[in-house]
Structures are given as C-alpha cells and as structure tokens.
Amino acid sequence: MNTFELPLGPADTGIRLGEGITLLPGYARSADLYPLILGLAQRAPFRHLVTPGGQSMSVAMTNCGPVGWVSDRSGYRYSSRDPLTDRDWPALPAAFETLARDAARAGGFPDFVPDACLVNRYAVGARLTAHRDADEQNFAQPIVSVSLGLPANFAFYGLTRGGKGRSVALQDGDVLVWGGPARLVYHAVRPIKPGTHPLTGEYRYNLTFRHAR
C-alpha cells in the first residue's frame, strides 16, 4: 500500500481517511489543553532541535511523559531526561493521557498506552518535511496527533515518500489517529499560513502521542 485515497467516508466515529487512518473533527478543546502546554513549557522550555545533518528545525518543541523525543548531531532517539535542563521530562498530564486513549479508541485502537507526548509549536512559515515516525520500539501502537490553534495543511504520502501527498485540512481541535497498516506512513505539515487564533495567537500547537518503548 503506497497511497491513500481521501476520503473514504464516515467511520464508526470520525472520518476514515484510509486504512488505519481516522480524522476526529473538533475532538479536542484548546481551552482545556493550552494552559497545560504553557505549564509544561515553564519546566521544559520550547527549543529548536538540530537534525543529525546539522540543520535547525523550524518547529519549536518540547516533551512530556516518561520519555521524550530528541535530536542532535548524534541522531534521533528517546530520552528519559531533558538534555536542556538535565531533569526528567514533566509528567504526562492526566487530561492529555485521557484524550490520547479516548481518541485512539475512537480511531479503532482500544489498547493504546502513550508514554511520550511531543509538543510542537509552529510559528508562521514553520513546517515538517515528509517523514515517518520510526524511532519507537512498538509499531503495533498507533500515533495520535492533536491540532490546536492556527489551521494546518497536513499531508499523507503512504509507505513511500514520493509524490505530492494527500492533503488533509486540520482545524483547531481536530485529532488524527493512524496505525495498523498505516503506522509507518510518511507524512508532513505544510508551511503554516499567517493568521491569529483567539487563544494561541500566531501559533499552531500539536500534541503527538506515541508509545515509544
């Protein structure tokens, strides 16, 4: 399976975008989650990670949970400690874990156990190029991605990176769940367009829940 036809119509809950991929429109509330993000950032500040190739990522990020995803010249990996503060990552807020488990269940993955939450902050123009989440040890567990603030244009490429990708317009509160045959699909976030959100201002935030270990 190299491509996904969008859309395939309603699933039991949300909208099925492909085999193993579900969009849950308006499933999350930024008013409930944004204050928790600000609290996390006070203990583990946002930073622009460096790729193994030496480039600085345009997206600022931090983590919460037992482990966090990090990148530097030595590679991509998970760590139980924040390399910026040399402290454990902040604990996963209960509201985050409940949201992740409930969304995964609605997407057809009732046994999801998140142990990592990547918190990404997109300024206008920030983007993620096509990549797949492959640093985890258990690919039987899905990815749960929560969009907050400014809208974004997300793209799925399938199991290969080539082509233009299939676009999905994401609004504040939308949640994407993908797993099973789609767990290792390539995906991207197009550059964020200018705008202002009443709560997050000129930023888009994304919570990406994973089972890393």
Stockholm file with secondary structure:
# STOCKHOLM 1.0

chainA/1-213         MNTFELPLGPADTGIRLGEGITLLPGYARSADLYPLILGLAQRAPFRHLVTPGGQSMSVAMTNCGPVGWVSDRSGYRYSSRDPLTDRDWPALPAAFETLARDAARAGGFPDFVPDACLVNRYAVGARLTAHRDADEQNFAQPIVSVSLGLPANFAFYGLTRGGKGRSVALQDGDVLVWGGPARLVYHAVRPIKPGTHPLTGEYRYNLTFRHAR
#=GR chainA/1-213 SS CCCCCSCCEECSSSEEEETTEEEETTCSCHHHHHHHHHHHHHHSCCBCCBCTTSCBCSSEEEEESSCEEEEETTEEEEESEETTTTEECCCCCHHHHHHHHHHHHHTTCTTCCCCEEEEEEEETTCCEEEECCCCCSCTTSCEEEEEEESCEEEEEEESSCCSCCEEEEECTTCEEEECGGGTTCEEEECCCCSCCBTTTBSEEEEEEEECCC
#=GC SS_cons         CCCCCSCCEECSSSEEEETTEEEETTCSCHHHHHHHHHHHHHHSCCBCCBCTTSCBCSSEEEEESSCEEEEETTEEEEESEETTTTEECCCCCHHHHHHHHHHHHHTTCTTCCCCEEEEEEEETTCCEEEECCCCCSCTTSCEEEEEEESCEEEEEEESSCCSCCEEEEECTTCEEEECGGGTTCEEEECCCCSCCBTTTBSEEEEEEEECCC
//
